[in-house]
Amino acid sequence: MNWNDAAEDFLNQVLAQTPRPVREKTEAELRATAEGMAEEDGKNRVGVETVIGAWVRLTPETLRGDLPRQMERFGLDPDEYRRLLE
């Protein structure tokens, strides 16, 4: 599955905030989830929106309350992704 540059960049931003001991596992899970979501949507390329969806989906429920703040740090508007956070 192909990834566009912006999707790779966002993945790397998320991974930079991930503790080292779990970074490789997190990367593998994010890649697999994003690629699966892209395939479900009939896409042959992973884009930023798909990576964001995978990131939200894989974030444990107990930590999701912090995602809007993290999104802002990445330059995203959390209101645009409210549907994913509910």
C-alpha positions as YAML, in Angstrom:
chain: A
units: angstrom
residues:
- id: 1
  name: MET
  ca: [0.00, 0.00, 0.00]
- id: 2
  name: ASN
  ca: [1.30, 3.44, -0.92]
- id: 3
  name: TRP
  ca: [1.46, 6.31, 1.54]
- id: 4
  name: ASN
  ca: [1.49, 9.94, 0.53]
- id: 5
  name: ASP
  ca: [4.22, 12.16, 1.97]
- id: 6
  name: ALA
  ca: [1.86, 14.07, 4.26]
- id: 7
  name: ALA
  ca: [0.59, 10.81, 5.76]
- id: 8
  name: GLU
  ca: [4.16, 9.64, 6.41]
- id: 9
  name: ASP
  ca: [4.99, 13.01, 7.97]
- id: 10
  name: PHE
  ca: [1.98, 12.85, 10.29]
- id: 11
  name: LEU
  ca: [2.80, 9.27, 11.28]
- id: 12
  name: ASN
  ca: [6.32, 10.38, 12.15]
- id: 13
  name: GLN
  ca: [4.98, 13.27, 14.25]
- id: 14
  name: VAL
  ca: [2.81, 10.86, 16.23]
- id: 15
  name: LEU
  ca: [5.69, 8.42, 16.65]
- id: 16
  name: ALA
  ca: [7.97, 11.20, 17.90]
- id: 17
  name: GLN
  ca: [5.51, 11.65, 20.80]
- id: 18
  name: THR
  ca: [5.40, 7.91, 21.50]
- id: 19
  name: PRO
  ca: [7.62, 6.47, 24.25]
- id: 20
  name: ARG
  ca: [10.62, 4.64, 22.78]
- id: 21
  name: PRO
  ca: [9.85, 1.23, 24.32]
- id: 22
  name: VAL
  ca: [6.58, 0.98, 22.39]
- id: 23
  name: ARG
  ca: [7.41, 3.08, 19.32]
- id: 24
  name: GLU
  ca: [8.07, 0.18, 16.91]
- id: 25
  name: LYS
  ca: [4.96, -1.69, 18.01]
- id: 26
  name: THR
  ca: [2.89, 1.49, 17.73]
- id: 27
  name: GLU
  ca: [4.23, 2.16, 14.23]
- id: 28
  name: ALA
  ca: [3.36, -1.35, 13.08]
- id: 29
  name: GLU
  ca: [-0.15, -1.08, 14.56]
- id: 30
  name: LEU
  ca: [-0.77, 2.38, 13.06]
- id: 31
  name: ARG
  ca: [0.45, 1.29, 9.62]
- id: 32
  name: ALA
  ca: [-1.63, -1.89, 9.62]
- id: 33
  name: THR
  ca: [-4.76, -0.10, 10.85]
- id: 34
  name: ALA
  ca: [-4.39, 2.81, 8.40]
- id: 35
  name: GLU
  ca: [-3.80, 0.46, 5.48]
- id: 36
  name: GLY
  ca: [-6.78, -1.66, 6.48]
- id: 37
  name: MET
  ca: [-8.98, 1.43, 6.73]
- id: 38
  name: ALA
  ca: [-7.79, 2.64, 3.31]
- id: 39
  name: GLU
  ca: [-8.57, -0.76, 1.78]
- id: 40
  name: GLU
  ca: [-12.04, -0.75, 3.37]
- id: 41
  name: ASP
  ca: [-12.64, 2.63, 1.72]
- id: 42
  name: GLY
  ca: [-11.47, 1.28, -1.66]
- id: 43
  name: LYS
  ca: [-8.33, 3.43, -1.69]
- id: 44
  name: ASN
  ca: [-4.91, 2.35, -2.89]
- id: 45
  name: ARG
  ca: [-3.07, 5.08, -1.00]
- id: 46
  name: VAL
  ca: [-3.02, 6.07, 2.66]
- id: 47
  name: GLY
  ca: [-3.63, 9.76, 3.29]
- id: 48
  name: VAL
  ca: [-3.43, 11.96, 6.36]
- id: 49
  name: GLU
  ca: [-7.14, 11.64, 7.17]
- id: 50
  name: THR
  ca: [-6.79, 7.86, 7.28]
- id: 51
  name: VAL
  ca: [-3.75, 8.04, 9.56]
- id: 52
  name: ILE
  ca: [-5.62, 10.38, 11.89]
- id: 53
  name: GLY
  ca: [-8.53, 7.94, 11.96]
- id: 54
  name: ALA
  ca: [-6.19, 5.04, 12.75]
- id: 55
  name: TRP
  ca: [-4.47, 7.08, 15.48]
- id: 56
  name: VAL
  ca: [-7.80, 7.89, 17.14]
- id: 57
  name: ARG
  ca: [-9.03, 4.30, 16.76]
- id: 58
  name: LEU
  ca: [-5.89, 2.87, 18.38]
- id: 59
  name: THR
  ca: [-5.78, 5.37, 21.24]
- id: 60
  name: PRO
  ca: [-7.15, 3.68, 24.37]
- id: 61
  name: GLU
  ca: [-10.52, 5.02, 25.47]
- id: 62
  name: THR
  ca: [-9.06, 6.28, 28.74]
- id: 63
  name: LEU
  ca: [-6.57, 8.50, 26.86]
- id: 64
  name: ARG
  ca: [-8.86, 9.87, 24.15]
- id: 65
  name: GLY
  ca: [-9.77, 12.90, 26.24]
- id: 66
  name: ASP
  ca: [-6.24, 14.20, 25.63]
- id: 67
  name: LEU
  ca: [-6.42, 13.81, 21.84]
- id: 68
  name: PRO
  ca: [-7.87, 17.28, 21.12]
- id: 69
  name: ARG
  ca: [-4.89, 18.88, 22.87]
- id: 70
  name: GLN
  ca: [-2.48, 16.63, 20.99]
- id: 71
  name: MET
  ca: [-4.22, 17.45, 17.71]
- id: 72
  name: GLU
  ca: [-3.73, 21.15, 18.38]
- id: 73
  name: ARG
  ca: [-0.01, 20.54, 18.97]
- id: 74
  name: PHE
  ca: [0.12, 18.91, 15.54]
- id: 75
  name: GLY
  ca: [-1.60, 21.94, 14.00]
- id: 76
  name: LEU
  ca: [-4.96, 20.20, 13.56]
- id: 77
  name: ASP
  ca: [-8.37, 21.60, 14.46]
- id: 78
  name: PRO
  ca: [-9.95, 19.07, 16.86]
- id: 79
  name: ASP
  ca: [-13.43, 20.23, 15.86]
- id: 80
  name: GLU
  ca: [-12.84, 18.80, 12.39]
- id: 81
  name: TYR
  ca: [-12.32, 15.37, 13.96]
- id: 82
  name: ARG
  ca: [-15.00, 15.54, 16.66]
- id: 83
  name: ARG
  ca: [-16.90, 12.67, 14.99]
- id: 84
  name: LEU
  ca: [-13.87, 10.43, 15.43]
- id: 85
  name: LEU
  ca: [-13.49, 11.36, 19.08]
- id: 86
  name: GLU
  ca: [-17.03, 10.50, 20.14]
...
